[in-house]
Amino acid sequence: MEQKTSSFDRVLGAWDILVIAFGAMIGWGWVVSTGTWIQDGGILGAAIGFLIGGIMIFFVGLTYAELTSAMPQCGGEHVFSHRAMGPIGSFICTWAIVLGYASVVCFEACALPTIITYIFPGFLQGYLYTVAGFKIYASWLAVAVGMSLLMTWINIRGVKAAAKLQTILTVIIGAAGILLIVASAITGSVSTLAPQAFVGEDTGTTIKAVLAVAVMTPFYFIGFDVIPQAAEEIKVPLKKIGSILILSVVCAVLFYALVIVAVGLVLTGPEILASENGTGLVTADAMAKAMNSATMAKVIIIGGMCGIITSWNSFLMGGSRALYSMAESYMVPKFFAKLHPQYKTPVNALYLIGFLSILAPFAGRKMLVWIVDAGNFACCVAYCMVAVSFLILRKKEPDLERPFKVAHYKIVGGLAVLMSGFIVALYVIPNSGATLVWQEWLMAGGWAVLGVIFGVACKRKYRERFGLLVDIISNEDAVALQSSDEEISVALDRAIDDAIDKILAERNLTPAS
């Protein structure tokens, strides 16, 4: 293990890391997918499904909270899994999470110009070609590529600049969501909600419908784990980091559940179905009816647009830090460990993920849906490995200082492993409803092969340094260590001088002047 002080600037406060995590979890789904959730589980059924899914993520989040407070280093999962499973386990875990983050960044690059077409129907100009049934337009590509360049530039300028952007956009998302919830509570009616509260004619069918929503929900909560990636850039007490991580999960769960109920208070079943078959923006149509203004629908759309950018921003931040941590351990080319001389950001890692987000729009949305599904699968694999690492380290390093310490760790860790493992299994088991299609397996497999190539090449090049875990120590510890080294050096010099003087004295000689 190698020790060094952090090369990052500690600039993120408590509010910064809360909005980074919350903004990552609240993307565009609450605007475009609410109608689907309601049709699958009913209003209350879908809301309960999100609460159940939130509980599943809550247990995984607890393992992250403890490990992050105990090992506040850039890379998060990379460090946790390395301490528990060694370099091979760490490589698999971190490489998986990089795929997850990069896939979301690529998808958001396509989602943003797609939203603009909802606001400005005449936006699509300059037809170029079609990919898997999706038409690519010059105006669509220009916005996607331009925004990719801007987001990469903002992140290179420093994590604080990215956090400021995140704060502004998250406030807009929260304001739009709260406005919908309040307006629906005032103008809506329980009589509208009651007939569509649940799906199914009997208790068994209803429970299955609720669970179907619950199983899907963890995919909308991916993002809280960005906090461990930027741990070296956080300047709050370690115990507080864990608490904020858990708070971000709770806030996201409540946001989703309340938005679903708000829609059900305003729109009837037939209206939701008509909205799904029309614009597909059920949440926006609910706002229009609640406020009795078609213009207000665009407030929700703008909120969703901000959600795209916050997710994009967070995952660009998290993916670059994960790649940087692998390069620091000589698992991928050291090229990716370079920090910007002025802004102290992993500039080459940001260039790579930013470049992928520039290329992605040229492939169209269908291919990116496959990439995101493969990325979600990879994220869930990483979650399961972190939960296992949590249990291993409680046994392997019981005396490790844990500022945020989880009570009943066996129960919490066991549930986290089972729940995340269950989600992974759903991706693998045929006819589970979430099974990856062959295109998605091809992408996940291709990423795995690329990882093997990187791993083998770096093992040959760096030899015994491959998988070297870098332990970050504080500046105070570094000063103390340096002082200790100097004291040892002085003591050794004195001992050598005394030994020489003794030998000379025994031979009746005097030291040479």
C-alpha positions as CSV (number, residue, x, y, z in Angstrom):
1,M,0.0,0.0,0.0
2,E,1.3,3.5,-0.9
3,Q,0.5,6.5,1.2
4,K,0.2,10.1,0.0
5,T,-1.8,13.3,0.7
6,S,-4.8,14.1,-1.5
7,S,-4.1,16.0,-4.8
8,F,-7.8,17.3,-4.8
9,D,-9.1,20.5,-3.4
10,R,-11.6,20.1,-0.6
11,V,-14.3,22.5,-1.6
12,L,-17.7,20.7,-1.4
13,G,-19.9,21.5,1.6
14,A,-22.9,19.6,3.0
15,W,-25.4,21.3,0.6
16,D,-23.2,20.6,-2.4
17,I,-23.0,16.9,-1.9
18,L,-26.7,16.7,-1.1
19,V,-27.7,18.3,-4.3
20,I,-25.1,16.3,-6.3
21,A,-26.6,13.0,-5.1
22,F,-30.3,14.1,-5.2
23,G,-29.8,15.7,-8.6
24,A,-28.3,12.4,-9.9
25,M,-31.3,10.4,-8.8
26,I,-34.0,12.8,-10.0
27,G,-33.6,12.9,-13.8
28,W,-36.2,12.9,-16.6
29,G,-38.1,9.8,-15.5
30,W,-40.5,11.6,-13.1
31,V,-41.8,13.5,-16.2
32,V,-42.0,10.8,-18.8
33,S,-42.5,7.6,-16.9
34,T,-45.1,8.4,-14.2
35,G,-48.0,7.3,-16.5
36,T,-46.3,3.9,-17.0
37,W,-45.8,3.4,-13.3
38,I,-49.5,4.2,-12.6
39,Q,-50.7,1.9,-15.3
40,D,-48.5,-0.9,-13.9
41,G,-49.4,-0.5,-10.2
42,G,-52.1,2.1,-9.7
43,I,-51.6,5.5,-8.0
44,L,-51.1,4.2,-4.4
45,G,-49.7,0.9,-5.7
46,A,-47.0,2.8,-7.7
47,A,-46.2,5.1,-4.7
48,I,-46.0,2.1,-2.4
49,G,-43.8,0.4,-4.9
50,F,-41.4,3.3,-4.8
51,L,-41.4,3.3,-1.1
52,I,-40.5,-0.4,-1.1
53,G,-37.8,0.1,-3.7
54,G,-36.5,3.0,-1.6
55,I,-36.2,0.7,1.4
56,M,-34.1,-1.7,-0.8
57,I,-31.8,1.1,-1.8
58,F,-31.8,2.4,1.8
59,F,-30.0,-0.7,3.0
60,V,-27.4,-0.5,0.2
61,G,-27.0,3.2,1.0
62,L,-26.3,2.3,4.6
63,T,-23.3,0.2,3.6
64,Y,-22.1,3.0,1.4
65,A,-22.5,5.5,4.2
66,E,-20.4,3.5,6.6
67,L,-17.6,2.7,4.1
68,T,-17.4,6.2,2.8
69,S,-17.0,7.7,6.3
70,A,-14.3,5.1,7.0
71,M,-12.4,5.4,3.7
72,P,-13.1,8.9,2.3
73,Q,-11.1,8.5,-0.8
74,C,-11.7,9.3,-4.5
75,G,-13.1,6.3,-6.2
76,G,-15.4,5.0,-3.5
77,E,-16.2,1.5,-4.7
78,H,-12.7,1.0,-5.9
79,V,-11.2,1.5,-2.4
80,F,-14.0,-0.4,-0.5
81,S,-13.7,-3.5,-2.8
82,H,-9.9,-3.4,-2.8
83,R,-9.6,-3.4,1.0
84,A,-12.1,-6.3,1.1
85,M,-11.5,-8.4,-2.0
86,G,-8.1,-7.4,-3.4
87,P,-7.2,-6.0,-6.8
88,I,-9.2,-8.4,-9.0
89,G,-12.4,-7.8,-7.1
90,S,-11.8,-4.1,-7.1
91,F,-11.1,-4.0,-10.8
92,I,-14.4,-5.8,-11.6
93,C,-16.4,-3.6,-9.2
94,T,-14.9,-0.3,-10.4
95,W,-14.9,-1.2,-14.1
96,A,-18.6,-2.0,-13.8
97,I,-19.5,1.3,-12.1
98,V,-17.6,3.2,-14.8
99,L,-19.8,1.6,-17.4
100,G,-22.9,2.5,-15.4
101,Y,-21.9,6.2,-15.1
102,A,-20.7,6.6,-18.7
103,S,-23.9,5.0,-20.0
104,V,-26.0,7.6,-18.2
105,V,-23.9,10.4,-19.5
106,C,-24.3,9.2,-23.0
107,F,-28.0,8.8,-22.7
108,E,-28.5,12.2,-21.2
109,A,-26.7,13.7,-24.2
110,C,-29.6,12.4,-26.4
111,A,-32.4,13.0,-23.9
112,L,-31.8,16.8,-23.7
113,P,-32.5,17.6,-27.4
114,T,-35.4,15.1,-27.4
115,I,-37.0,17.2,-24.7
116,I,-36.6,20.4,-26.6
117,T,-38.7,18.9,-29.4
118,Y,-41.6,18.7,-26.9
119,I,-41.3,22.4,-26.2
120,F,-40.5,23.5,-29.7
121,P,-42.1,21.1,-32.2
122,G,-40.3,22.8,-35.2
123,F,-36.9,22.3,-33.6
124,L,-36.0,19.3,-35.7
125,Q,-34.4,20.6,-38.9
126,G,-31.9,19.1,-41.4
127,Y,-32.7,15.4,-41.6
128,L,-29.5,13.3,-41.9
129,Y,-30.2,9.6,-41.5
130,T,-32.1,7.0,-39.5
131,V,-30.8,4.5,-37.0
132,A,-33.1,1.6,-35.7
133,G,-36.1,3.7,-36.7
134,F,-34.9,6.9,-35.0
135,K,-34.4,9.9,-37.3
136,I,-31.3,11.9,-36.8
137,Y,-31.5,15.7,-37.5
138,A,-28.7,18.2,-37.7
139,S,-30.3,20.5,-35.1
140,W,-30.8,17.6,-32.8
141,L,-27.1,16.6,-33.1
142,A,-25.9,20.2,-32.7
143,V,-27.6,20.6,-29.3
144,A,-26.4,17.2,-28.1
145,V,-22.8,17.7,-29.1
146,G,-22.8,21.3,-28.0
147,M,-24.1,20.4,-24.5
148,S,-21.7,17.6,-24.2
149,L,-18.8,20.0,-24.8
150,L,-20.3,22.5,-22.3
151,M,-20.8,19.9,-19.5
152,T,-17.3,18.5,-20.0
153,W,-15.8,22.0,-19.8
154,I,-17.8,22.9,-16.6
155,N,-16.5,19.7,-14.9
156,I,-12.9,20.4,-16.0
157,R,-13.2,23.9,-14.5
158,G,-13.6,22.3,-11.1
159,V,-16.0,20.3,-8.9
160,K,-17.2,23.5,-7.2
161,A,-18.3,25.0,-10.5
162,A,-20.2,21.8,-11.2
163,A,-21.7,21.9,-7.8
164,K,-22.9,25.5,-8.3
165,L,-24.6,24.4,-11.5
166,Q,-26.1,21.4,-9.7
167,T,-27.5,23.6,-6.9
168,I,-29.3,26.0,-9.4
169,L,-30.8,23.2,-11.4
170,T,-31.8,21.1,-8.4
171,V,-33.7,24.1,-6.9
172,I,-35.6,24.4,-10.2
173,I,-36.5,20.7,-10.1
174,G,-37.6,20.9,-6.5
175,A,-39.7,24.0,-7.1
176,A,-41.4,22.5,-10.1
177,G,-42.2,19.3,-8.2
178,I,-43.4,21.1,-5.1
179,L,-45.6,23.4,-7.2
180,L,-47.2,20.3,-8.8
181,I,-47.7,18.6,-5.4
182,V,-49.2,21.7,-3.8
183,A,-51.5,22.6,-6.8
184,S,-52.7,19.0,-7.0
185,A,-53.5,18.9,-3.2
186,I,-55.5,22.1,-3.5
187,T,-57.4,21.5,-6.8
188,G,-57.3,17.7,-7.0
189,S,-59.7,15.2,-5.4
190,V,-59.5,11.9,-3.5
191,S,-62.5,10.8,-5.6
192,T,-60.3,11.0,-8.7
193,L,-57.6,9.0,-7.0
194,A,-59.7,6.2,-5.4
195,P,-60.9,4.3,-8.6
196,Q,-57.3,4.0,-9.8
197,A,-55.5,3.5,-6.4
198,F,-54.5,0.0,-7.2
199,V,-54.3,-2.4,-10.1
200,G,-55.8,-5.9,-9.9
201,E,-59.1,-7.5,-9.0
202,D,-57.8,-9.4,-6.0
203,T,-55.2,-9.0,-3.3
204,G,-52.7,-11.4,-4.9
205,T,-52.8,-9.6,-8.3
206,T,-52.5,-6.2,-6.5
207,I,-49.5,-7.3,-4.5
208,K,-47.8,-8.6,-7.7
209,A,-48.5,-5.2,-9.4
210,V,-47.0,-3.3,-6.5
211,L,-43.9,-5.6,-6.5
212,A,-43.5,-5.2,-10.2
213,V,-43.1,-1.4,-9.7
214,A,-40.8,-1.9,-6.7
215,V,-38.4,-4.1,-8.6
216,M,-38.1,-1.5,-11.3
217,T,-37.5,1.5,-8.9
218,P,-33.9,1.0,-7.9
219,F,-32.9,1.9,-11.5
220,Y,-34.3,5.4,-10.8
221,F,-32.3,5.7,-7.5
222,I,-28.8,5.1,-9.1
223,G,-26.8,8.2,-8.3
224,F,-26.4,8.4,-4.5
225,D,-23.1,6.6,-4.9
226,V,-21.6,9.6,-6.7
227,I,-20.8,11.0,-3.2
228,P,-18.1,8.4,-2.4
229,Q,-16.5,9.1,-5.8
230,A,-15.8,12.7,-4.7
231,A,-15.0,12.0,-1.1
232,E,-11.6,13.6,-1.3
233,E,-13.2,16.8,-2.4
234,I,-15.6,17.0,0.6
235,K,-14.9,19.3,3.5
236,V,-17.6,18.2,6.0
237,P,-17.1,15.9,9.1
238,L,-16.9,12.2,8.0
239,K,-19.9,11.1,10.1
240,K,-22.0,13.8,8.3
241,I,-21.1,12.5,4.9
242,G,-22.8,9.2,5.7
243,S,-25.9,11.0,7.0
244,I,-26.2,13.2,3.9
245,L,-25.9,10.2,1.7
246,I,-28.9,8.5,3.4
247,L,-30.8,11.8,3.4
248,S,-30.4,12.1,-0.4
249,V,-32.0,8.7,-0.8
250,V,-34.9,9.5,1.5
251,C,-35.5,12.8,-0.4
252,A,-35.5,11.0,-3.8
253,V,-38.0,8.4,-2.5
254,L,-40.4,11.0,-1.2
255,F,-40.1,13.1,-4.3
256,Y,-41.1,10.2,-6.6
257,A,-43.9,9.0,-4.4
258,L,-45.5,12.4,-3.9
259,V,-45.3,13.2,-7.6
260,I,-47.2,10.0,-8.4
261,V,-49.9,10.8,-5.9
262,A,-50.2,14.3,-7.2
263,V,-50.9,13.1,-10.7
264,G,-53.5,10.7,-9.4
265,L,-55.3,13.5,-7.5
266,V,-55.7,15.5,-10.7
267,L,-56.1,13.1,-13.7
268,T,-58.6,10.3,-14.1
269,G,-57.7,6.9,-15.5
270,P,-58.9,7.7,-19.0
271,E,-57.1,11.1,-18.9
272,I,-53.8,9.4,-17.9
273,L,-54.3,6.8,-20.7
274,A,-55.0,9.6,-23.2
275,S,-51.9,11.5,-22.1
276,E,-49.8,8.4,-22.4
277,N,-51.0,7.9,-26.0
278,G,-50.6,11.6,-26.8
279,T,-47.6,13.5,-25.6
280,G,-46.5,10.8,-23.1
281,L,-45.9,13.6,-20.6
282,V,-48.5,12.7,-17.9
283,T,-46.9,14.8,-15.2
284,A,-46.8,17.9,-17.4
285,D,-50.5,17.3,-18.4
286,A,-51.4,17.0,-14.7
287,M,-49.7,20.3,-14.0
288,A,-51.7,21.9,-16.8
289,K,-55.0,20.7,-15.4
290,A,-54.1,21.5,-11.8
291,M,-53.2,25.1,-12.7
292,N,-55.8,25.4,-15.5
293,S,-53.1,26.6,-17.8
294,A,-51.4,24.8,-20.7
295,T,-48.4,27.0,-20.3
296,M,-47.7,25.5,-16.8
297,A,-47.1,22.2,-18.4
298,K,-43.8,23.6,-19.7
299,V,-42.8,24.3,-16.1
300,I,-42.7,20.6,-15.5
301,I,-40.9,20.0,-18.8
302,I,-38.2,22.6,-17.9
303,G,-37.9,20.8,-14.5
304,G,-37.4,17.6,-16.3
305,M,-34.8,19.2,-18.5
306,C,-32.9,20.4,-15.4
307,G,-33.1,16.8,-14.1
308,I,-31.3,15.6,-17.2
309,I,-28.5,18.0,-16.7
310,T,-28.2,17.3,-13.0
311,S,-27.9,13.5,-13.7
312,W,-25.5,14.2,-16.5
313,N,-23.4,16.4,-14.3
314,S,-23.3,14.0,-11.4
315,F,-22.4,10.9,-13.4
316,L,-19.7,12.8,-15.4
317,M,-18.2,13.7,-12.1
318,G,-18.5,10.2,-10.6
319,G,-17.3,8.3,-13.7
320,S,-14.2,10.5,-14.1
321,R,-13.3,9.9,-10.4
322,A,-13.8,6.2,-10.7
323,L,-11.5,6.0,-13.8
324,Y,-9.0,8.2,-12.0
325,S,-8.9,5.9,-9.0
326,M,-8.2,2.9,-11.2
327,A,-5.4,4.7,-13.0
328,E,-3.9,5.6,-9.6
329,S,-3.8,1.9,-8.8
330,Y,-2.2,1.1,-12.2
331,M,-5.2,-0.9,-13.3
332,V,-5.8,1.3,-16.4
333,P,-3.2,3.5,-18.2
334,K,-1.7,6.1,-15.9
335,F,-2.7,8.7,-18.5
336,F,-6.2,8.8,-16.8
337,A,-4.7,9.8,-13.4
338,K,-3.6,13.2,-14.7
339,L,-5.1,16.2,-12.8
340,H,-5.6,19.6,-14.3
341,P,-2.7,21.8,-13.0
342,Q,-5.1,24.6,-12.1
343,Y,-8.5,23.1,-11.4
344,K,-7.3,19.8,-9.8
345,T,-9.8,17.7,-11.8
346,P,-9.1,14.4,-13.5
347,V,-8.9,16.0,-16.9
348,N,-8.0,13.1,-19.1
349,A,-10.7,10.9,-17.6
350,L,-13.2,13.7,-18.2
351,Y,-12.0,14.0,-21.8
352,L,-12.7,10.3,-22.4
353,I,-16.2,10.3,-20.9
354,G,-17.0,13.6,-22.6
355,F,-15.8,12.2,-25.9
356,L,-18.1,9.2,-25.5
357,S,-21.0,11.6,-24.9
358,I,-20.2,13.5,-28.1
359,L,-20.1,10.3,-30.1
360,A,-23.3,8.8,-28.6
361,P,-25.9,11.0,-30.2
362,F,-24.8,9.8,-33.7
363,A,-26.0,6.3,-32.8
364,G,-29.5,7.4,-32.1
365,R,-31.7,6.7,-29.0
366,K,-32.4,3.0,-29.6
367,M,-28.8,2.0,-29.2
368,L,-28.5,4.2,-26.1
369,V,-31.4,2.5,-24.5
370,W,-29.4,-0.7,-24.8
371,I,-26.3,1.0,-23.4
372,V,-28.3,2.3,-20.4
373,D,-29.7,-1.1,-19.6
374,A,-26.3,-2.7,-19.8
375,G,-25.0,0.2,-17.5
376,N,-27.8,-0.4,-15.0
377,F,-26.9,-4.0,-14.8
378,A,-23.2,-3.1,-14.2
379,C,-24.2,-0.6,-11.5
380,C,-26.3,-3.3,-9.7
381,V,-23.3,-5.7,-9.9
382,A,-21.1,-3.0,-8.3
383,Y,-23.8,-2.4,-5.5
384,C,-23.8,-6.1,-4.7
385,M,-20.0,-6.2,-4.5
386,V,-19.9,-3.1,-2.2
387,A,-22.5,-4.7,0.1
388,V,-20.3,-7.9,0.2
389,S,-17.3,-5.7,0.9
390,F,-19.1,-4.1,3.8
391,L,-19.6,-7.5,5.5
392,I,-16.1,-8.7,4.7
393,L,-14.5,-5.6,6.2
394,R,-16.5,-5.9,9.4
395,K,-14.9,-9.3,9.9
396,K,-11.5,-8.5,8.3
397,E,-10.9,-5.0,9.9
398,P,-13.2,-4.8,13.0
399,D,-11.0,-2.0,14.5
400,L,-11.2,0.2,11.4
401,E,-12.4,3.6,12.5
402,R,-16.0,4.1,11.3
403,P,-17.3,7.6,12.0
404,F,-20.7,6.6,10.6
405,K,-21.2,3.1,12.1
406,V,-24.3,1.0,11.1
407,A,-26.0,-0.9,13.9
408,H,-27.0,-4.5,13.3
409,Y,-24.5,-4.7,10.5
410,K,-25.2,-8.4,9.7
411,I,-28.9,-7.7,9.0
412,V,-28.2,-4.5,7.1
413,G,-25.4,-6.0,5.0
414,G,-27.3,-9.3,4.4
415,L,-30.4,-7.5,3.2
416,A,-28.2,-5.2,1.0
417,V,-26.5,-8.2,-0.6
418,L,-29.8,-10.1,-1.1
419,M,-31.7,-7.2,-2.6
420,S,-29.0,-6.0,-4.9
421,G,-28.2,-9.6,-5.9
422,F,-31.9,-10.2,-6.6
423,I,-31.9,-7.2,-9.1
424,V,-28.8,-8.6,-10.8
425,A,-30.5,-12.0,-11.1
426,L,-33.5,-10.3,-12.8
427,Y,-31.3,-9.1,-15.5
428,V,-29.9,-12.6,-16.1
429,I,-32.9,-14.9,-15.6
430,P,-35.0,-15.3,-18.8
431,N,-38.5,-13.9,-18.9
432,S,-38.1,-12.0,-15.6
433,G,-39.3,-8.8,-17.2
434,A,-35.9,-7.2,-16.9
435,T,-33.7,-9.7,-18.8
436,L,-31.1,-8.1,-21.0
437,V,-31.6,-8.5,-24.8
438,W,-28.7,-9.8,-26.9
439,Q,-27.6,-6.3,-27.9
440,E,-27.3,-5.3,-24.3
441,W,-25.3,-8.5,-23.5
442,L,-23.1,-7.7,-26.4
443,M,-22.4,-4.2,-25.0
444,A,-21.8,-5.5,-21.4
445,G,-19.6,-8.3,-22.8
446,G,-17.7,-5.8,-25.0
447,W,-17.0,-3.6,-22.0
448,A,-15.8,-6.7,-20.0
449,V,-13.5,-7.6,-22.8
450,L,-12.1,-4.1,-23.0
451,G,-11.5,-4.3,-19.2
452,V,-9.6,-7.6,-19.6
453,I,-7.4,-6.0,-22.3
454,F,-6.7,-3.0,-20.1
455,G,-6.0,-5.3,-17.1
456,V,-3.6,-7.7,-18.9
457,A,-1.8,-4.8,-20.6
458,C,-1.3,-2.9,-17.3
459,K,-0.3,-6.0,-15.5
460,R,2.5,-6.6,-18.0
461,K,3.5,-3.0,-18.0
462,Y,3.4,-2.1,-14.3
463,R,4.0,-5.6,-12.9
464,E,4.0,-5.6,-9.1
465,R,2.5,-2.1,-9.0
466,F,-0.7,-3.3,-10.7
467,G,-3.5,-3.1,-8.2
468,L,-1.5,-1.0,-5.8
469,L,-3.9,0.6,-3.3
470,V,-3.1,4.3,-2.6
471,D,-4.0,5.3,1.0
472,I,-4.8,8.9,1.3
473,I,-3.6,10.5,4.6
474,S,-4.3,14.0,5.9
475,N,-1.8,16.8,5.7
476,E,-1.5,16.7,9.5
477,D,-0.7,13.0,9.4
478,A,1.8,13.7,6.6
479,V,3.6,16.3,8.6
480,A,3.7,14.0,11.6
481,L,5.0,11.2,9.5
482,Q,7.7,13.4,8.0
483,S,8.7,14.6,11.5
484,S,8.9,11.0,12.7
485,D,11.1,10.1,9.7
486,E,13.4,13.0,10.5
487,E,13.7,12.0,14.1
488,I,14.5,8.4,13.1
489,S,17.1,9.7,10.7
490,V,18.8,11.9,13.3
491,A,18.7,9.0,15.8
492,L,20.4,6.6,13.3
493,D,23.1,9.2,12.5
494,R,23.8,9.7,16.2
495,A,23.9,5.9,16.8
496,I,26.4,5.5,13.9
497,D,28.6,8.3,15.2
498,D,28.6,6.8,18.6
499,A,29.6,3.4,17.3
500,I,32.4,4.9,15.2
501,D,33.7,6.8,18.2
502,K,33.6,3.7,20.4
503,I,35.6,1.7,17.8
504,L,38.2,4.4,17.5
505,A,38.5,4.8,21.3
506,E,39.1,1.0,21.7
507,R,42.0,1.3,19.2
508,N,43.4,4.4,20.9
509,L,42.7,6.5,17.8
510,T,41.0,9.9,17.4
511,P,38.4,10.7,14.9
512,A,39.6,12.4,11.8
513,S,38.9,16.1,11.8
